[in-house]
Amino acid sequence: MVALKSLQSDPTFNDIAFDCLSPRAERTEGIQRLYHAWRKRMGPLASSARPQLLIKDDGTLDLQVYSRLLKQRNNRSVFLAE
């Protein structure tokens, strides 16, 4: 939710609908749309390696590291008072 609110504050992503509570297939499509919009907006920066952001030399997401980190994630519920 926090990442989504951050993206929605950027005009580049305002027109991309994304419901983080939708079924997995719809969320996956939304994530792909956001990723492609982000790559387009970043231009050459999206194609430079930034391992700290899980971005490989070719500008794609390092899915191997992402998957490893996802498996290590603690999925307990957290209450965030805003």
C-alpha positions as CSV (number, residue, x, y, z in Angstrom):
1,M,0.0,0.0,0.0
2,V,2.8,2.4,0.8
3,A,4.6,1.8,-2.5
4,L,1.3,2.2,-4.4
5,K,0.6,5.6,-2.7
6,S,4.1,6.7,-3.6
7,L,3.6,5.7,-7.3
8,Q,0.2,7.4,-7.4
9,S,1.8,10.6,-6.3
10,D,3.8,10.6,-9.6
11,P,1.8,11.9,-12.6
12,T,3.5,9.2,-14.8
13,F,1.5,6.5,-13.1
14,N,-1.8,8.2,-12.4
15,D,-3.5,6.6,-15.4
16,I,-2.5,3.0,-14.5
17,A,-5.2,1.3,-12.5
18,F,-3.9,-1.1,-9.8
19,D,-5.8,-2.7,-7.1
20,C,-3.5,-4.4,-4.6
21,L,-6.5,-6.5,-3.3
22,S,-7.5,-7.9,-6.7
23,P,-6.9,-11.5,-7.7
24,R,-3.3,-12.5,-8.4
25,A,-3.6,-12.5,-12.2
26,E,-4.9,-8.9,-12.2
27,R,-2.2,-7.8,-9.8
28,T,0.4,-9.4,-12.0
29,E,-0.9,-7.6,-15.1
30,G,-0.9,-4.3,-13.1
31,I,2.6,-4.8,-11.9
32,Q,3.8,-5.4,-15.5
33,R,2.1,-2.2,-16.7
34,L,3.7,-0.3,-13.9
35,Y,7.1,-1.8,-14.6
36,H,6.9,-1.0,-18.3
37,A,5.8,2.6,-17.5
38,W,8.6,3.0,-15.0
39,R,11.2,1.7,-17.6
40,K,9.9,4.1,-20.2
41,R,10.1,7.0,-17.8
42,M,13.6,6.1,-16.6
43,G,15.0,5.9,-20.1
44,P,18.7,5.1,-20.1
45,L,18.8,5.0,-16.3
46,A,16.6,1.9,-16.4
47,S,19.2,0.1,-18.4
48,S,22.1,0.7,-16.1
49,A,23.0,-1.9,-13.4
50,R,22.0,-1.0,-9.9
51,P,22.3,-4.1,-7.8
52,Q,21.1,-2.3,-4.7
53,L,17.8,-1.9,-6.5
54,L,17.9,-5.4,-7.9
55,I,18.4,-4.1,-11.4
56,K,20.7,-6.1,-13.7
57,D,23.1,-4.8,-16.4
58,D,20.3,-5.1,-19.0
59,G,17.9,-3.0,-17.0
60,T,15.7,-5.9,-16.0
61,L,14.7,-6.9,-12.5
62,D,17.0,-9.5,-10.9
63,L,14.3,-12.1,-10.3
64,Q,16.7,-14.6,-8.7
65,V,17.6,-12.2,-5.9
66,Y,14.0,-11.0,-5.7
67,S,12.7,-14.5,-5.2
68,R,15.3,-15.3,-2.6
69,L,14.4,-12.1,-0.6
70,L,10.7,-12.8,-1.0
71,K,11.1,-16.3,0.5
72,Q,12.9,-14.7,3.5
73,R,10.3,-12.1,4.1
74,N,8.3,-12.0,7.3
75,N,4.6,-11.9,6.3
76,R,3.1,-11.1,9.6
77,S,0.5,-8.4,9.7
78,V,1.5,-4.9,10.7
79,F,-0.8,-2.1,11.7
80,L,0.3,1.2,10.3
81,A,-1.4,4.2,11.8
82,E,-1.5,7.1,9.4
